[in-house]
Amino acid sequence: MNTNSIEKINNYLFKYPYFEFEIDEFNGQDLHISGGTNLPTKIDIQIIFKNVFHLNLNKEWKSDPKVGLIELASGKEEYDYNKLYYIEQGHNLYKIIPSHTGNVSFYVAAKEVELLINI
């Protein structure tokens, strides 16, 4: 699992009052998401989902770092999502928590996630 990468992302963001994100690139396999407090002027981090099987997210969003940005979906939530979208075995289901969509989350099924700081 990628719990260390998830903790690293959430811990880095926790020191900010808000963070903006946008899809920077998707090459059919890897998804690059840029993040910062003043996008698109300054990119502070890049989150890279590797070997993506499925994605369901907006092009741009904001997150409240105090709530957290990303977690692994688990239990009934993971089961129901997998049943609906047939996520290929070996992929983790990452849940992204935007701050402006109420209770609606975004999802990425990928083999791993990586954080790059101060691109």
Helices and strands as residue ranges (DSSP letters): H 3-13, E 19-26, E 31-36, E 45-56, E 60-63, E 70-72, H 75-85, E 92-96, E 106-117
